[in-house]
Amino acid sequence: PEGDAAAYVALSVSSRAYAYEAVVILAAPLEVAAPHISPLAGRLERIDAHSCLMRTGANVLSHLALHLAALGFDFRVQEPPELTAELERMSQRLARAVVQSA
């Protein structure tokens, strides 16, 4: 691989080892997001003073959706499109749970 060997290994461990690779934009500065995301869970790249890009992965889409939701930051999915569909299914399931639990 070209470039930084450590960066290549971090990316390979955090996303390329999984069935689903995701790229998301977090609505948080890199300095705020980094303490919440292990290098084994995702690789972060600065976009600007207010957001960063996260590359991550999982073998099960619902696990990936849950992981992103649990970070506590607003985010926008860049890829894969299946993740957006899974987030929609999860949001509907959670909304039903709220209504049924009220």
N, C-alpha and C positions, 0 to 999 in steps of 0.2 A: 504493500500500500504506500501511496505517496503521503508526505507530510508527517505530522506528529504521531509516533507509534502509540503513545499513551492515549491520545484522543481516539485513535482507531480502535483500540482495545475497549475503551469505555463505551463507544458507540456500539460495538459488536455485542458486548455483554448486556447493554441496556435495551436494545431493540432488535438487532438482527437475529438473535437467537430464538425469536418468537414467531408464531404463526401470523400474528397481526403486528404491524409496525405503524405507529401513529406519529403524526406531526401536529402539534397544537400550539396556538399562541396563547400564552398566559397573560392576563391583565395584571401583571405585577412586575416590578423591576427585578432584574436578575439577582440583586443583593437581597431582596425580600424573599424570593422564591427558593433560592439555593439552600438555605438551612432546612427546608421542608422536603427536599428531594435528594435522596441518596444517588451517588453516581451509578449505582447498580440499578436504580429504578428509572433513571432518565438522564438524558444529556441536555443541558441548557445552553442557549446562545443568546446573547444580548441582541435585542432589536433596537430599542431606544430607551429613554429614561423611564418609561412607563410600562414596558412589556418585554417579554422574552419568549423565545421559541423553545419548545420542549420536544425532544425525540424520545419515544418510549415504546414499549411493546408488551404483549401478553399473548398467551395461547388461547385465551377465551375472551371474546369481546366484552361480555358483561363485567369481567374482572377489570379490564382496562377502563371501562366507563366508570365503575365504582371508584377505582383509584384516582381518576381525574376529578371526580366530584368531591372526593374526600380531601383533596388538597386545600380546599377553601378559597380558591381563586376563581374568578370568572375566566372563561377560556373560550377559544374558537377553534374548532377542528378544521385542519387543513386537509388531512387525509388519515385514514381511508374513509370513503363515504359510508361504509357499513357501520362505522363508529357513530356517526350522526344518527343513523336509524336506531341503533341500540340505545343511545341516550334518550331518544324520543320514547321508546318502549319503556325504559326505566322510569322516565319522568311520569308517564301515565300510571305505571304501577305504584309509584310513590304517592301520587295524588290520590289514587283510590285508597291507599292505606291511611292517608290523613283523613279522608272523608269517613271511612269505616271506623276509625278510631275515635272520632269526635263524639 
